C-alpha cells in the first residue's frame, strides 16, 4: 500500500482537494454496513462526542483541552458524513450504550 496525502494539492487546488477528501471519507465511512456502524459508535464513545463531563470530573485546563480535542477529532469525521435524523439518533444511542461499558 502506498500512503498518500493531499498536502501539495491543498495548496494549489484547495476546493478540489476538499471534494477529494470528502469523497475519501465517504468511501470509507459512508457505507451502510454493520462494521461501519460498530466503528462509528465506538469512535463516538471513545472520544466522548455525545457525553457531557460529570460534575465531579477533572476539569483542569489540560483535561478540558484533551476532552475537547477528542470530540473535535470525531467531529472532523462526522463533518463528512450525511446521516438522516434517524441514523443520527441511532448512532448517538449506540455510542452512549458503548460508553457505559468503557
ABEGO torsion letter per residue (X at the ends): XBBBBAAAAAAABAAAAAAAAAAAAAAAAABBBAAAAAAAAAAAAAAGAABBBBAABBABAAAAAAAAAAAAAAAAAAAABBBBAAAAAAAAAAAAAAAAAX
